[in-house]
Amino acid sequence: MRIYEHPILGPLDRRTITISFDGVDYPALEGESIAAALLANEIRILRYSEKQKKPRGIYCGIGHCYECRVTVDGKSGIRSCISQVTDKMRIKSKSDYSL
C-alpha cells in the first residue's frame, strides 16, 4: 500500500519511524501525513460519526471537511490528512467530537 518508487519523482527514500494508533504500533515514513501512514497500514476507519456512529475516514484529503479528525498525543480534533507524522506519535481514533 505504499509507493517507494515514483515514475516522476524517482525513489522515495525516507526514514521509517514508528507511530501508534489505538495502542498498536505501525511503521510510517518520515514526512508523510498521518492519514497516508494509516492508509498504508490498511487502516481505513479513523473515527465514527457523532449522531449515527457510522465509520469515517479520509474524505477530501485537503483539510476542508474534518472527517479525518483524530486525537494526537492527547490533543483532539487533529485533521490527519494535513498533519505530518512524528516518531513515537500516539494517535487515537476520535472519541471526543469537539473541534
PyMOL commands that set and color helices and strands:
alter all, ss='L'
color gray80, all
select helices_A, chain A and resi 34-40
alter helices_A, ss='H'
color red, helices_A
select strands_A, chain A and resi 5-6+10-11+16-21+24-29+47-48+55-56+69-72+75-79+90-93
alter strands_A, ss='S'
color yellow, strands_A
deselect
rebuild
show_as cartoon
